[in-house]
Amino acid sequence: MPSPPASDFAVALGERLRAARQARTPKWSLERLGRRARVHWTYIGQIERGEVHPSVLVVARLADALQIDLGELMAGLPAPPPGKDPDE
């Protein structure tokens, strides 16, 4: 079964995280960010590609490791995709 298309929210968040990581001097690798944030580097790659919707805890760890404000990171992102109706 093919994966559902990436949401605008996930893509925008991933682009922001990648830009923040690459803005570090010297530029941080996924592995370095993963060690600092205590998040596996392959999962960070999935986030940056917009393939997953990470928990707020993971995003907060990444923001903290990158020394960026979580609120600023999230401000102005597209609306997240709707969840499933628990009554269905």
C-alpha positions as CSV (number, residue, x, y, z in Angstrom):
1,M,0.0,0.0,0.0
2,P,1.5,3.4,-1.0
3,S,2.2,6.0,1.7
4,P,-0.2,8.9,1.9
5,P,1.1,12.1,0.5
6,A,3.0,14.4,2.9
7,S,0.9,17.1,4.5
8,D,1.8,20.8,4.0
9,F,2.3,21.0,7.7
10,A,4.9,18.2,7.8
11,V,6.7,19.5,4.7
12,A,6.9,23.1,6.1
13,L,8.1,21.8,9.5
14,G,10.8,19.6,7.9
15,E,12.0,22.5,5.8
16,R,12.4,24.7,8.8
17,L,14.2,22.1,10.8
18,R,16.6,21.4,7.9
19,A,17.3,25.1,7.4
20,A,18.0,25.6,11.2
21,R,20.3,22.5,11.2
22,Q,22.2,23.6,8.1
23,A,22.5,27.2,9.5
24,R,24.7,26.0,12.3
25,T,28.4,26.8,12.0
26,P,29.9,24.5,11.1
27,K,26.8,22.9,9.5
28,W,25.5,20.0,11.6
29,S,24.9,16.6,10.3
30,L,21.7,14.6,11.0
31,E,23.9,12.4,13.3
32,R,25.2,15.4,15.3
33,L,21.7,16.8,15.8
34,G,20.4,13.3,16.7
35,R,23.1,12.9,19.5
36,R,22.3,16.4,20.9
37,A,18.6,16.0,20.8
38,R,18.5,12.3,21.8
39,V,16.5,11.5,18.7
40,H,17.6,8.9,16.1
41,W,19.2,10.6,13.1
42,T,17.1,8.6,10.6
43,Y,13.9,9.8,12.2
44,I,15.2,13.4,11.9
45,G,15.7,12.7,8.2
46,Q,12.1,11.5,7.9
47,I,10.9,14.7,9.7
48,E,13.0,16.9,7.4
49,R,11.5,15.2,4.3
50,G,8.0,15.7,5.7
51,E,7.3,11.9,5.9
52,V,6.2,11.8,9.5
53,H,4.3,14.0,12.1
54,P,6.6,14.0,15.1
55,S,5.3,14.5,18.7
56,V,5.7,17.8,20.4
57,L,8.3,16.2,22.7
58,V,10.5,15.3,19.7
59,V,10.1,18.8,18.1
60,A,10.9,20.4,21.5
61,R,14.0,18.3,21.8
62,L,15.2,19.3,18.3
63,A,14.5,23.0,18.9
64,D,16.3,22.9,22.2
65,A,19.3,21.2,20.7
66,L,19.4,23.7,17.9
67,Q,18.9,26.6,20.4
68,I,15.8,27.9,18.7
69,D,12.6,28.9,20.2
70,L,9.9,26.3,19.9
71,G,7.2,28.9,19.4
72,E,9.1,30.6,16.6
73,L,9.7,27.2,15.0
74,M,6.0,26.4,14.9
75,A,4.7,29.9,14.2
76,G,2.8,30.3,10.9
77,L,3.0,26.7,9.9
78,P,0.1,25.4,7.8
79,A,-2.7,23.7,9.8
80,P,-1.9,20.1,10.7
81,P,-3.9,17.4,8.9
82,P,-7.1,16.3,10.5
83,G,-7.0,13.3,12.8
84,K,-9.2,10.3,12.6
85,D,-12.6,10.6,14.2
86,P,-12.5,8.3,17.3
87,D,-16.2,7.5,16.9
88,E,-15.7,6.0,13.4
